[in-house]
Amino acid sequence: MNKHSTTPVITIDGPTASGKGTVAALVAAHLGWQILDSGALYRLTALACLRQGVDTNEIDAVAQVARQLDVNFDQGRCFLGAEDVTDALRAEKIGLLASQVAAYPAVRDALLARQRDFQQGAGLVADGRDMGTVVFPDAPLKIFLVADVQSRAQRRYNQLIEKGVSANLLDLLADLQARDLRDTSRAVAPLKAAPDAYIIDSTTLSINDTVDQVLQYWAKKQN
């Protein structure tokens, strides 16, 4: 956490398709805070590597791409340079590559300071996999959002179908299981709940119910 900043931070970590991005955006909107979608930075790195012809197995080259990212977030959209790449980032291929490059310590180091630079303004809601454990370890409120893998696969399937993207539920389930294994077993910044995080199981909760729980935890922190 930026020791020179007094900006409060709420971290929301969790596995792929647990709903953390949507929850974070709604919590930030309710509080009037900034938002950091840390996963988008890894997806942007993966996308930039593809477009620049960089081999994602070449760790140093990928880290260099990460350091030089020309990225901006504006009103829920992600920009690489002047191009809105929000929709391109959601492609399954980009997600798989992002999970791969996120396991590289050099890439995580390259993006760490950039993530902490988002801690400004009235407050920040940061979602990802290591927001509460590594990036903002002193955050006053940490949430770890979970849901069973079958429900997460169904959610991702529904999202893709609604966008007109063809999808196979069994393939999505296998991809999520592979990502979970990679994210939880990597040597650097593995996916796990911080010791002081509140764990919310959203398997049977609506998005609004989940958001309400986060806001209730924050309200208690203010008393």
C-alpha positions in Angstrom: 0.0 0.0 0.0 1.2 3.5 -0.8 2.4 4.7 2.7 2.2 8.3 1.6 -1.5 8.0 0.7 -4.4 8.3 3.1 -6.9 7.2 0.5 -8.9 4.2 1.9 -8.9 1.0 -0.1 -11.3 -1.9 -0.3 -9.8 -5.0 -1.9 -11.9 -7.7 -3.5 -10.0 -10.8 -4.4 -11.2 -14.2 -5.7 -10.9 -16.7 -8.5 -11.9 -16.2 -12.2 -15.6 -15.6 -12.8 -16.4 -15.2 -9.1 -18.1 -11.9 -9.8 -15.5 -9.8 -8.2 -15.3 -7.3 -11.1 -19.0 -6.6 -11.2 -19.2 -6.4 -7.4 -16.2 -4.1 -7.3 -17.6 -1.7 -9.9 -21.0 -1.5 -8.1 -19.3 -0.9 -4.7 -17.1 1.8 -6.2 -20.1 3.4 -7.9 -22.1 3.4 -4.6 -19.2 5.0 -2.7 -18.1 7.4 -5.4 -14.6 5.9 -5.4 -12.1 5.0 -8.1 -11.8 1.4 -9.3 -8.8 -0.8 -10.2 -9.4 -3.9 -12.3 -6.0 -5.4 -11.8 -6.8 -8.4 -13.9 -7.3 -6.0 -16.9 -3.6 -5.0 -16.6 -2.5 -8.6 -17.1 -5.0 -9.1 -19.9 -3.7 -5.8 -21.5 -0.2 -7.2 -21.2 -1.3 -10.4 -22.9 -3.1 -8.5 -25.6 -0.1 -6.2 -26.2 2.2 -9.2 -26.5 0.0 -10.8 -29.1 -0.2 -7.6 -31.1 3.5 -7.0 -30.9 4.4 -10.5 -31.7 6.1 -11.1 -28.4 6.5 -14.8 -27.3 4.6 -15.1 -24.0 7.1 -17.8 -23.0 9.9 -15.2 -23.0 9.6 -13.8 -19.5 11.9 -10.8 -19.8 10.2 -9.7 -23.1 6.8 -9.9 -21.5 7.9 -7.9 -18.5 9.2 -5.2 -20.8 5.8 -5.0 -22.5 4.2 -4.7 -19.0 6.5 -1.8 -18.0 5.7 0.1 -21.2 1.9 -0.4 -21.3 0.1 2.8 -22.4 -3.1 2.0 -20.4 -6.0 4.1 -19.2 -9.4 3.3 -17.5 -12.3 5.6 -18.2 -15.9 5.1 -17.3 -15.6 1.4 -17.1 -13.7 1.1 -20.3 -10.1 0.0 -20.9 -7.9 1.8 -23.4 -4.6 0.6 -24.8 -3.2 3.8 -26.2 -6.2 5.5 -27.8 -8.0 2.3 -28.6 -10.9 1.0 -26.6 -10.0 -2.7 -26.0 -12.5 -3.5 -23.3 -14.3 -6.2 -25.4 -11.1 -7.6 -26.8 -9.8 -8.3 -23.3 -12.7 -10.6 -22.5 -11.7 -13.1 -25.2 -11.0 -16.5 -23.6 -7.7 -16.7 -25.4 -6.6 -13.5 -23.8 -7.8 -14.7 -20.4 -5.7 -17.9 -20.7 -2.6 -15.9 -21.7 -3.1 -13.4 -18.9 -3.2 -16.3 -16.4 0.1 -17.5 -17.9 1.9 -14.2 -17.8 0.6 -13.3 -14.3 2.6 -16.2 -12.9 5.9 -14.5 -13.9 7.5 -12.7 -11.0 9.1 -10.1 -13.3 5.7 -9.2 -14.8 4.1 -8.9 -11.3 7.0 -6.6 -10.2 6.6 -4.5 -13.4 2.9 -3.9 -12.6 3.1 -3.5 -8.8 3.9 0.2 -8.7 1.4 1.0 -11.4 -1.4 -0.7 -9.4 -0.5 1.3 -6.3 -0.6 4.5 -8.2 -4.4 4.1 -8.5 -4.6 4.8 -4.7 -5.8 8.4 -4.9 -9.0 10.4 -4.6 -11.8 9.7 -2.2 -11.2 6.0 -2.2 -10.3 2.9 -4.2 -11.9 -0.4 -4.8 -9.3 -2.9 -6.1 -10.2 -6.3 -7.5 -7.9 -9.1 -8.4 -6.1 -12.1 -6.9 -3.5 -10.5 -4.7 -4.9 -7.1 -3.9 -5.3 -7.8 -0.2 -2.2 -10.0 0.2 0.5 -8.2 -1.9 -0.6 -4.9 -3.5 -2.6 -3.3 -0.7 -1.7 -5.4 2.4 -2.8 -2.5 4.8 -6.2 -2.0 3.2 -8.8 -1.4 5.9 -11.3 -3.8 4.3 -10.4 -7.0 2.5 -12.9 -9.2 0.8 -12.3 -12.7 -0.6 -15.1 -13.7 -3.0 -15.7 -17.3 -3.7 -18.2 -19.4 -5.6 -18.2 -23.1 -6.7 -16.5 -23.7 -10.0 -19.7 -25.1 -11.6 -21.6 -21.9 -10.9 -18.7 -19.8 -12.1 -18.6 -21.7 -15.4 -22.3 -21.2 -15.8 -22.0 -17.5 -15.2 -19.2 -17.1 -17.7 -21.1 -19.2 -20.2 -24.2 -16.9 -19.8 -22.1 -13.8 -20.2 -20.6 -15.0 -23.4 -23.9 -16.1 -24.9 -25.5 -12.8 -24.0 -22.7 -11.1 -25.9 -23.3 -13.3 -28.9 -20.1 -15.3 -28.4 -20.3 -19.0 -28.9 -19.2 -21.0 -25.9 -19.0 -24.6 -24.6 -19.9 -25.0 -20.9 -17.7 -28.1 -20.4 -14.7 -26.3 -22.0 -15.3 -23.3 -19.8 -15.4 -25.5 -16.7 -12.1 -27.2 -17.7 -10.5 -23.8 -18.3 -11.6 -22.4 -15.0 -10.3 -25.5 -13.2 -7.0 -25.1 -14.9 -6.8 -21.4 -14.0 -7.7 -22.1 -10.4 -4.9 -24.6 -10.2 -2.4 -22.3 -11.8 -3.4 -19.3 -9.7 -3.4 -21.0 -6.4 -0.2 -23.0 -6.9 2.1 -20.3 -8.4 5.2 -19.5 -6.4 4.7 -15.8 -6.4 1.5 -14.1 -5.0 -0.7 -17.2 -5.2 -4.4 -16.7 -5.0 -5.4 -16.9 -1.4 -7.4 -15.0 1.2 -5.5 -12.6 3.4 -5.7 -13.6 7.1 -7.9 -10.6 7.9 -10.2 -10.9 4.8 -13.9 -11.4 5.0 -14.8 -14.5 2.9 -18.1 -14.2 1.0 -19.5 -17.2 -0.9 -21.6 -15.8 -3.7 -22.7 -19.2 -5.1 -26.3 -18.7 -4.1 -26.2 -14.9 -3.7 -27.3 -12.3 -6.3 -24.9 -9.6 -7.3 -26.9 -7.0 -5.3 -26.9 -9.2 -2.2 -23.1 -9.6 -2.5 -22.6 -5.8 -2.9 -24.8 -5.2 0.1 -22.6 -7.5 2.2 -19.5 -5.6 1.2 -21.1 -2.3 2.0 -22.2 -3.6 5.4 -18.7 -4.6 6.2 -17.4 -1.2 5.2 -20.1 0.6 7.3 -19.0 -1.5 10.3 -15.4 -0.4 9.7 -16.6 3.3 10.0 -18.2 2.8 13.5 
